[in-house]
Amino acid sequence: MILRVLSVLAALLALSVPAEAHKLKLFATVANDRVSGYAFFIGGGRAEGVDWSATSGSGGPIASGKTDDQGNYAFAVPGPEAAPVTVSVDTHEGHMASVTLGAERFGGAPAPAAAPEADPTGTDRDAHMAALVEAAVARQVTPLAEQIEALQDRLRYADILSALFMIAGLAGAGLWLSGRRKGEK
Amino acid sequence: MAHIPDGILSAPVLIGGGIVAAAGVAMALRRLDDRAIVRTAILSAAFFTVSLISVPLGPTSVHLMLGGLMGIMLGWGAALAVLVGLALQAVMFGIGGVTTLGVNTLDIAGPGVVMGLLLGPAIRRATGTRRGVLAGVAGAGAVLGTGALVSLVLALSAPEYTPVARIVLATYVPLALVEAAITAAVVSFLARTEPAALEPSGAKR
């Protein structure tokens, strides 16, 4: 019986290799004071039609809605934020996730020292340049950030195997303990 | 689903769930003999593996839990099997959480143990189709019980995360049907080939 169960387990394990845990995650990226991203299950596809909401750390909601059929959401952050912005999703059946974006990503609180007013044109140019650079960097970094997010929670074959052997080890330890107890009697 | 992460449930719910789960695990440990150790480990490994495989379903994704099967085959031992599986998932993959171990164990194993205690004797006595149907009912009942418990602990501790009944039903009912079929198939197979596998330890003593 045990052998049979083990072979079934092995088959399940083989099936599980490409699959990953189901855990709701939220991806978010900021570009030009616009936040966009998507809700996804690790290995289980995007979360469609799920309620999302964004709140500011300084209090008050910023935006909310439902994700589209690709699990996407997007909203604009009107001005500089003094406090971090938190985006959260809730599938209303027990899954929820949130991600917090630091205020510095909205050109907010830890703002660079104000430039002297004597040279307004120069400041404008600098600000414009900074915005362009920021947009370009965001565009380049977004796919990387997505990959990191997905990699972090990928189940590894070795981890699954080690957990199964851990269980076998626990069983062995249990048997050894019970055998010792019998020996003492 | 039943893997509630850290930082959502309130302290009283976490502590209450932990105490009930600890009591269940204590019951399982007291009944643990050589035969039960091996069986509990096998089902724990099975639970660990199948609950990592998730299938997308509309706005969410679901995975098997085998609560009913564990309840029938292990009785109270299901609590121990689930605890070990969940602890490993939490530590290795960050699925679920460490503080929520007790509550999650209760949510998954609790309904399974209840189903095993209620229907187990009838399942072992029954034959043929009747046995399959009873096992299916146990499998489905355990899933629905888990859905109800997850909703309850969320509602008790975080009103803003209270699941919506309509969505919970839409998620758990298909899963319950699948679990019913799997539980019925496994139990019928074991009953034909290895009837002793359906006896939790202690049932014969």
HADDOCK unambig.tbl for C-alpha pairs under 7 A between the chains (distance, minus, plus):
assign (segid A and resid 1 and name CA) (segid B and resid 194 and name CA) 6.97 0.50 0.50
assign (segid A and resid 9 and name CA) (segid B and resid 46 and name CA) 6.26 0.50 0.50
assign (segid A and resid 13 and name CA) (segid B and resid 49 and name CA) 6.70 0.50 0.50
assign (segid A and resid 16 and name CA) (segid B and resid 53 and name CA) 5.88 0.50 0.50
assign (segid A and resid 19 and name CA) (segid B and resid 53 and name CA) 5.85 0.50 0.50
assign (segid A and resid 20 and name CA) (segid B and resid 52 and name CA) 6.38 0.50 0.50
assign (segid A and resid 20 and name CA) (segid B and resid 53 and name CA) 6.20 0.50 0.50
assign (segid A and resid 21 and name CA) (segid B and resid 52 and name CA) 4.74 0.50 0.50
assign (segid A and resid 21 and name CA) (segid B and resid 53 and name CA) 6.10 0.50 0.50
assign (segid A and resid 21 and name CA) (segid B and resid 54 and name CA) 6.33 0.50 0.50
assign (segid A and resid 22 and name CA) (segid B and resid 52 and name CA) 6.89 0.50 0.50
assign (segid A and resid 22 and name CA) (segid B and resid 54 and name CA) 5.53 0.50 0.50
assign (segid A and resid 22 and name CA) (segid B and resid 61 and name CA) 6.54 0.50 0.50
assign (segid A and resid 23 and name CA) (segid B and resid 95 and name CA) 6.68 0.50 0.50
assign (segid A and resid 44 and name CA) (segid B and resid 54 and name CA) 6.18 0.50 0.50
assign (segid A and resid 44 and name CA) (segid B and resid 55 and name CA) 5.91 0.50 0.50
assign (segid A and resid 44 and name CA) (segid B and resid 56 and name CA) 5.07 0.50 0.50
assign (segid A and resid 44 and name CA) (segid B and resid 61 and name CA) 6.12 0.50 0.50
assign (segid A and resid 45 and name CA) (segid B and resid 56 and name CA) 6.17 0.50 0.50
assign (segid A and resid 47 and name CA) (segid B and resid 59 and name CA) 4.73 0.50 0.50
assign (segid A and resid 47 and name CA) (segid B and resid 60 and name CA) 5.87 0.50 0.50
assign (segid A and resid 48 and name CA) (segid B and resid 58 and name CA) 6.51 0.50 0.50
assign (segid A and resid 48 and name CA) (segid B and resid 59 and name CA) 4.62 0.50 0.50
assign (segid A and resid 49 and name CA) (segid B and resid 59 and name CA) 6.03 0.50 0.50
assign (segid A and resid 50 and name CA) (segid B and resid 59 and name CA) 6.16 0.50 0.50
assign (segid A and resid 91 and name CA) (segid B and resid 59 and name CA) 6.63 0.50 0.50
assign (segid A and resid 91 and name CA) (segid B and resid 60 and name CA) 6.74 0.50 0.50
assign (segid A and resid 92 and name CA) (segid B and resid 161 and name CA) 6.75 0.50 0.50
assign (segid A and resid 92 and name CA) (segid B and resid 162 and name CA) 6.75 0.50 0.50
assign (segid A and resid 92 and name CA) (segid B and resid 163 and name CA) 4.25 0.50 0.50
assign (segid A and resid 92 and name CA) (segid B and resid 164 and name CA) 5.32 0.50 0.50
assign (segid A and resid 92 and name CA) (segid B and resid 167 and name CA) 6.60 0.50 0.50
assign (segid A and resid 93 and name CA) (segid B and resid 1 and name CA) 6.87 0.50 0.50
assign (segid A and resid 93 and name CA) (segid B and resid 163 and name CA) 4.52 0.50 0.50
assign (segid A and resid 93 and name CA) (segid B and resid 164 and name CA) 6.35 0.50 0.50
assign (segid A and resid 93 and name CA) (segid B and resid 167 and name CA) 6.08 0.50 0.50
assign (segid A and resid 93 and name CA) (segid B and resid 168 and name CA) 5.00 0.50 0.50
assign (segid A and resid 94 and name CA) (segid B and resid 1 and name CA) 5.39 0.50 0.50
assign (segid A and resid 94 and name CA) (segid B and resid 150 and name CA) 6.93 0.50 0.50
assign (segid A and resid 94 and name CA) (segid B and resid 151 and name CA) 6.96 0.50 0.50
assign (segid A and resid 94 and name CA) (segid B and resid 163 and name CA) 5.98 0.50 0.50
assign (segid A and resid 95 and name CA) (segid B and resid 1 and name CA) 6.24 0.50 0.50
assign (segid A and resid 153 and name CA) (segid B and resid 93 and name CA) 6.71 0.50 0.50
assign (segid A and resid 155 and name CA) (segid B and resid 93 and name CA) 6.74 0.50 0.50
assign (segid A and resid 159 and name CA) (segid B and resid 92 and name CA) 6.87 0.50 0.50
assign (segid A and resid 163 and name CA) (segid B and resid 88 and name CA) 6.39 0.50 0.50
assign (segid A and resid 164 and name CA) (segid B and resid 45 and name CA) 5.78 0.50 0.50
assign (segid A and resid 167 and name CA) (segid B and resid 41 and name CA) 6.01 0.50 0.50
assign (segid A and resid 167 and name CA) (segid B and resid 45 and name CA) 6.58 0.50 0.50
assign (segid A and resid 168 and name CA) (segid B and resid 41 and name CA) 6.53 0.50 0.50
assign (segid A and resid 171 and name CA) (segid B and resid 37 and name CA) 5.84 0.50 0.50
assign (segid A and resid 171 and name CA) (segid B and resid 38 and name CA) 6.10 0.50 0.50
assign (segid A and resid 171 and name CA) (segid B and resid 41 and name CA) 5.90 0.50 0.50
assign (segid A and resid 174 and name CA) (segid B and resid 37 and name CA) 6.76 0.50 0.50
assign (segid A and resid 175 and name CA) (segid B and resid 34 and name CA) 5.97 0.50 0.50
assign (segid A and resid 175 and name CA) (segid B and resid 37 and name CA) 6.93 0.50 0.50
